Amino acid sequence: MEIFKNDNAWNEKAIVGFIAFSIMCFIMVADLVTGWVGTDLVINEFVYDSFVWVVLGSFGISGVEKFAKK
């Protein structure tokens, strides 16, 4: 598998950030749907904040690496 090699064209941090962002968006849509139905979707704040930090960290590191290349 090409992605697990040290010299590949994949940006693993961007992939992890995109997956975490997708999960956050899915949770937001699920929260909207359950609110529309009339029930509450209980999400632990710690779990949601963890996804936020993973997204910010992944995209932040990827952005710095993109502009810091010589």
LINRA-V414501 format. One line per field, one symbol per residue. ss: DSSP state (2 for helix, 1 for strand, 0 for the rest). phi: phi as a letter, one per 20 degrees, with the letter a starting at -180 (. if undefined). psi: psi as a letter, one per 30 degrees, with the letter a starting at -180 (. if undefined). A space follows every 10 residues. Layout:
ss->???
phi->???
psi->???
This chain:
ss->0222000000 0222222222 2222222222 2222222000 0000222222 2222222222 2222222200
phi->.ffeefdcee dfffffffff ffffffffff fffffffode eecfffffff ffffffffff ffffffeefe
psi->kefgleilgk jeeeeeeeee eeeeeeeeee eeeeeefglk jjkkeeeeee eeeeeeeeee eeeeeeffk.
